[in-house]
Amino acid sequence: MNEDTYSGEAELIPGSGGLPIPVEAKLRIHRSAPISSWEGEVYSPSGELLRLELGPYTLRLPSGREGTALVTKLSMGWHVSGQVRQRVPVVGSGPPPFGLATS
């Protein structure tokens, strides 16, 4: 893992409030002048479907760092070896909660 990527545990907290949802996240920063952006995908660590809605979530890493992640598309998932696999794309809004500070 380099400073522009994150792969590991995270939590999604609905923008409307509610309990944190445990997820695995694969995130990356795109650095391009003049603005950097970040995006990635989240999925259930247990292989169950994520019950998410479109809209903003607070994405919290185990370090305590947080960022705003927008769920812009929902995935129904698919079966692999008896487990459901589902990857939900997220788009970051504002500074990323990982890597070095963006300029």
Secondary structure, 3 states (H helix, E strand, C coil): CCCCEEEEEEEEEECCCCCCEEEEEEEEEEECCCCEEEEEEEECCCCCCCCCCCEEEEEECCCCCEEEEEECCCCCCEEECCEEECCEEEEEECCCCCCCCCC
